[in-house]
């Protein structure tokens, strides 16, 4: 799954993109809890692994920077939940499934990405300039 940060400068834009790209159900509440619930369910999109690539990630929530840390926390928590059966609360599917988020930005150097995301606790291994 690839999402472009250019189209997600606000929380509203971000919820629109996630909902559309992940094909979230119509009841998606467009808030952080609902996003976490949808990302840890994905029963409508079964897969052996999930990889979310956010291109132009430096533009992600650029008009609401305070929300970036929350989003990264939701994505990190969803990834952890997928690797811990029983933690998601969904009895339908309790498999361990890899769920990864990759942040990339072709307009930044590796050093720029580290400077941007390291203070938010993002591991360097998920950052890419290509």
C-alpha atoms as one frame of an Amber mdcrd trajectory, in Angstrom:
protein
   0.000   0.000   0.000   1.418   3.355  -0.975   0.125   6.692   0.241   1.518
  10.087  -0.729   2.186  12.532   2.109   1.607  15.450  -0.273  -2.113  14.692
  -0.112  -2.224  14.495   3.687  -1.253  17.905   5.032  -4.134  17.950   7.557
  -5.778  15.328   9.751  -8.920  15.522   7.629  -6.934  14.892   4.437  -5.064
  12.060   6.133  -8.261  10.331   7.258  -9.640  10.674   3.710  -6.519   9.087
   2.194  -6.292   6.249   4.702  -9.991   5.517   4.346  -9.803   5.468   0.553
  -6.514   3.598   0.149  -7.236   0.957   2.802 -10.914   0.766   1.809 -12.034
   1.324   5.405 -15.672   0.424   6.114 -18.369   3.085   5.841 -18.620   3.337
   9.627 -15.002   4.552   9.896 -15.165   7.359  12.456 -12.306   9.497  11.085
 -10.508   9.696  14.425  -7.401   8.104  15.949  -9.230   5.308  17.777 -11.193
   4.380  14.655  -8.006   4.397  12.574  -6.297   2.053  15.025  -9.329  -0.255
  15.064  -9.480  -0.412  11.270  -5.725  -0.941  10.882  -5.786  -3.786  13.399
  -8.798  -5.450  11.773  -8.364  -5.348   7.971 -10.627  -8.402   7.652 -11.817
  -6.925   4.338  -8.230  -6.946   3.037  -6.600 -10.177   4.231  -2.899 -10.514
   3.492   0.157 -12.448   4.561   1.834  -9.124   5.385   1.026  -5.424   5.269
   3.499  -2.751   4.210   2.419   0.867   4.235   4.771   3.123   2.308   4.319
   6.833   2.878   6.090   8.722   0.105   6.937  12.404   0.468   6.613  11.788
   4.182   8.007  15.210   5.081   4.720  16.651   3.787   2.648  14.352   6.000
   0.518  16.462   8.362   2.638  19.491   7.443  -0.211  21.854   8.382  -0.852
  20.042  11.671   2.603  18.910  12.819   1.369  18.260  16.361  -0.637  15.325
  14.955   2.356  13.614  13.333   3.546  12.033  16.563   0.029  10.709  17.217
  -0.175   9.160  13.736   3.236   7.541  14.100   2.138   6.167  17.466  -1.027
   4.693  15.950   0.949   3.067  13.135   3.531   1.697  15.561   0.827   0.346
  17.893  -0.970  -1.288  14.963   2.279  -2.959  13.907   2.835  -4.301  17.417
  -0.765  -5.516  17.666  -0.434  -7.549  14.473   2.535  -9.431  15.908   0.827
 -10.225  19.225  -2.118 -12.597  18.776  -4.953 -11.875  21.169  -4.032  -8.209
  21.556  -6.183  -6.898  18.720  -9.459  -8.071  20.198 -10.639  -9.564  16.924
 -11.540 -13.240  17.336 -11.844 -13.697  13.559  -8.121 -13.722  12.863  -5.448
 -13.985  15.488  -2.512 -14.786  13.190   0.808 -13.046  13.553   1.008 -10.874
  10.473   3.814  -8.430   9.692   2.569  -4.847   9.506   5.262  -2.325   8.600
   5.309   1.374   7.849   8.064   2.811   5.660   8.600   6.559   5.545  10.409
   7.814   2.476  11.045  11.120   0.834  13.073  11.501  -2.364  13.570  15.207
  -1.698  15.452  14.662   1.572  18.825  13.197   2.389  19.183  10.291   4.810
  20.452  12.755   7.393  17.392  14.990   6.895  15.067  12.020   7.470  16.889
  11.021  10.631  16.742  14.621  11.900  13.029  14.813  11.131  11.879  11.508
  12.613  14.402  10.401  15.238  13.062  12.862  17.848   9.665  11.195  17.359
  11.096   7.746  18.083  11.011   6.420  14.522  13.672   3.744  13.965  16.169
   4.671  11.268  15.516   1.330   9.560  12.131   2.524   8.257  13.430   5.682
   6.627  14.304   5.865   2.960  15.152   8.619   0.506  14.356   6.449  -2.544
